[in-house]
Amino acid sequence: MSARERAGVRRGLLECALSALAAAGVSALLFTNDGRLLAELGRVALLWLPMLVVMSHRARGPRAGPGLAVRGIAMAFAGFVGAALLAGLTTGNRGRLARHVVQFLIVWLPLLALLTIARRSRQWRELSMLGFSTAVGVAALWLTGPLLMRRVIVPRYTLGVDHRPRPHTGGTNEDGVYSHLGASDFRDEDFNVICLGDSFTANPHLPEEVRWPTLLERLLQPRAPGRRVRVANFGWVSSSPVLQARQLREIGAKYKPDLVVQAFDMTDFHDDLVARDRLARIGAGGGGEVSIFRAFGVGASLALGVEDYGRWLRERLRWARPDSAPAVPGPRYFFLFQPPEASEPYFRESWEAILETDRLARRMGARHVLFVLPRYQQYDPRESPRDPERRVFPDDAPGLLVPFAYFARQARTAAFPVHSLREDFLADPAFPKCRSDDPHWSAEGNRVAAEAIAHHLLEDALVQ
């Protein structure tokens, strides 16, 4: 290895380190979370700088192999990635570290690209081939994307705004409803119930026979002599009242409902705001299916611990911070950490969608009732000891019971019954009612919900 080559590798390592320092400074100027950003980068630098020293030393010896400045830049960048992964093992909040590292990379990677291109400017053939192969790869993903989305990435759900279950997939019927019965099995002479809700209603992780809508059917049947009770489970993962009203409008009449039971979950406030914001941007049609590139973006955002990393990033640009409240709060459980008067304006979107659901039910000749479902933090914090959401939904948050107070006030003027199931879950001695590693109910929790809902329906004289 010649002295010139060794010097090239060391020069690349040095340029990479200096460009990282410059990028850190620019990032601190661009973003408002500069203190935390620099602190997280410092955690990575404690591991990265010793790596650079070792790499520089090895570039002097016979084991370094041939190398130029570009090789040094690549080696230093690979070392940074490794240092970031190691730093993630030393912190209790890996998502925060990852978010800030990616925030820094958005500034640093263009600088590294400029350094590399400048070094390779005479090798125009290699650069042309790199650009051509990149374009071919993007085109191939674009062409095969719809097939990959349907068959590999998310085979069970459509990927428009509604993201409903696909028909005849994972135990759904022809309408994507979690039921072994089709719409034709719901007859005019039956007492038909539609259950709206999210994953706490759908319960796709459990057999159909232990989900609370199925249990509700069994509990109501003895109370409706002379009529067959049919319950349709319209729930699906991450649905919310805005999307449930769209679903009821499109397919509800096929099930000839006499009663519409709507279950409200603690994620629904935020999900409704997101759904309404997307519908405002792409129209009431839902925008068709999400592209594979959007799916990659969603996956990356979830891996970084936020629902939309692009929105999270834009909110932290110094010149782009809004003067008024954002259309969609960043935290999914925003109501936990702010005064009720700050949260309740955001609740209106969900309440308006619930009122729309009531209007739709009445047009179909059905009654409507709303049940507010508690999370375990709101009735027994011993549940779900391995739930990863504990850090974002702590059981000692000041706004823990704000949603129940809000719905209690709304119930005074509503034309339909509104019930909280928190008291029912508090009163039932069964333990545990949830899975150990996430907040969704076990079969026992579904039993408690079904019995409580049946009790309230009978008390309200909603079962004929």
Secondary structure, DSSP 8 states (H G I E B T S, - for coil): --HHHHHHHHHHHHHHHHHHHHHHHHHHHHBS-HHHHHHHHHHHHHHHHHHHHHHHHHTTSGGG-S--HHHHHHHHHHHHHHHHHHHHTT-S-HHHHHHHHHHHHHHHHHHHHHHHHHHTTT-HHHHHHHHHHHHHHHHHHHHHHHHHIIIIISTTB--SSS--B-TTSSSB-TTS-B-SS-GGG--TTSEEEEEE-SHHHH-TTS-GGGSHHHHHHHHHGGGSTTS-EEEEE---TT--HHHHHHHHHHHGGGG--SEEEEEE-TTHHHHHHHHHHHHHHH-TT--SS--HHHHHHHHHHHHTTSS-HHHHHHTTBGGG--SS--SS-SSTTGGGSS-HHHHHHHHHHHHHHHHHHHHHHHHTT-EEEEEE---GGGT-TTS-TT-GGGGTS-TT-TTTTHHHHHHHHHHTT-SS-EEESHHHHHH---S--B-SSSSSB-HHHHHHHHHHHHHHHHHTT---
